[in-house]
Amino acid sequence: MIIYPNQRVVTVFKSDCSKDFLQINNQEWQAAASTLKTYSAFKLYLYFASNMNGYSIALSPITIEEAIGISENTYRAAFKELLEYGYLHKVEGKKNQYFFYTAI
């Protein structure tokens, strides 16, 4: 994976699930839907959660805009919201690396 300066890298961690919506446990995405304040944060949650467990994503605002249709400012606010609610965790000692969890 090519990483550019100031690009965020998110690694996905989620429960093993083979039967529920988007391969995410129904309880987990439903809890996120009721916990998160904004629709854009939930869209970003689903974008991350739809990837395989252990998968790393190199993000850019343009990639997110093309993938889920939110602007750069909205993406930054949604990212911050996922951090605040504990779905994203900054990797200690790494500048722009984060872990995403489908459950908090």
RACORZI-V809518 format. One record per helix or strand of 2 or more residues. SS is the DSSP state (H for helix, E for strand). FROM is the first residue (numbers start at 0). TO is the last residue. If there is no record, write none. Layout:
ss->[SS:SS]
from->[FROM:FROM]
to->[TO:TO]
This chain:
ss->[E:H:H:H:E:H:H:E:E]
from->[7:20:25:38:55:60:71:87:96]
to->[12:22:34:48:58:67:84:89:100]
